[in-house]
Amino acid sequence: MNEELLAKYKEAQAEIERLRHEIASTSIAPTSELRNRRNRTISDAASTAETDTVIDDQHYHPDGVPLQVVLIIALGVFIMTYLFF
């Protein structure tokens, strides 16, 4: 039984190494590119700091439905369900 567990452990380690090599070989975009999805103008490195401050000063408005509307709809559905069912 101990040999079986040792064989399974070695197989699992080999699979982990294979998957690590597979992940390393695939080209994945760096996380910095994924996290900095802001509207930036193409410019030289010297004006990048100025661009960041201009973008940071703008107000961010998320897309979607406001929270108050969602709460009102949820409360309305709850009340209607309570009254009619």
matplotlib code that plots the C-alpha trace (Angstrom):
import matplotlib.pyplot as plt

x = [0.0, 2.9, 4.4, 1.0, 0.8, 4.4, 3.7, 0.6, 2.6, 5.3, 2.7, 1.1, 4.4, 5.2, 1.8, 2.3, 5.7, 4.2, 1.4, 4.0, 6.0, 2.9, 1.9, 5.4, 5.4, 2.2, 2.3, 0.1, -0.3, 1.4, -0.9, 0.2, -1.4, -4.6, -4.9, -4.1, -6.9, -7.2, -7.6, -4.0, -2.6, 0.5, 3.3, 6.9, 7.9, 8.4, 4.8, 3.4, 3.3, 1.3, -1.2, -1.7, -2.5, -5.0, -6.7, -6.7, -8.4, -11.4, -14.4, -15.0, -18.6, -19.2, -21.5, -24.7, -27.8, -27.5, -27.8, -30.9, -32.8, -31.7, -32.9, -36.3, -36.8, -35.8, -38.1, -41.0, -40.5, -40.4, -43.5, -45.4, -44.4, -45.4, -48.8, -49.8, -48.1]
y = [0.0, 2.4, 1.7, 2.6, 5.9, 6.7, 5.9, 8.1, 10.9, 10.7, 10.7, 13.8, 15.6, 14.8, 16.1, 19.3, 19.9, 19.2, 21.7, 24.3, 23.9, 24.3, 27.4, 28.9, 28.1, 29.8, 33.5, 35.3, 39.1, 40.5, 41.5, 45.1, 45.3, 43.8, 45.9, 49.3, 49.4, 53.2, 55.5, 56.7, 58.7, 57.4, 59.6, 59.4, 58.2, 61.8, 62.8, 59.5, 60.8, 63.8, 61.6, 59.5, 62.5, 63.8, 60.4, 60.0, 63.4, 62.4, 60.9, 57.2, 56.3, 52.6, 51.2, 49.5, 50.1, 52.2, 50.4, 52.2, 51.0, 47.4, 47.7, 49.1, 46.4, 43.7, 45.1, 45.3, 41.7, 40.6, 42.4, 41.2, 37.7, 37.9, 39.3, 37.1, 33.8]
z = [0.0, 0.8, -2.6, -4.3, -2.5, -3.4, -7.1, -7.0, -5.4, -8.0, -10.8, -9.2, -8.9, -12.6, -13.6, -11.6, -13.3, -16.7, -16.1, -14.8, -17.9, -20.0, -18.3, -18.6, -22.3, -23.1, -23.7, -21.2, -21.1, -18.0, -15.2, -15.4, -18.8, -17.6, -14.5, -16.2, -18.7, -18.8, -21.7, -22.4, -25.2, -27.0, -25.8, -24.6, -21.2, -19.9, -20.2, -18.9, -15.3, -16.5, -18.4, -15.2, -13.1, -15.6, -15.9, -12.1, -11.7, -13.8, -12.0, -12.7, -13.5, -13.5, -16.1, -14.9, -12.8, -9.7, -6.4, -5.3, -8.4, -7.7, -4.1, -5.1, -7.7, -5.2, -2.5, -5.0, -6.1, -2.5, -1.6, -4.7, -4.0, -0.4, -1.2, -4.1, -3.3]

ax = plt.figure().add_subplot(projection="3d")
ax.plot(x, y, z, "-o")
ax.set_aspect("equal")
plt.show()
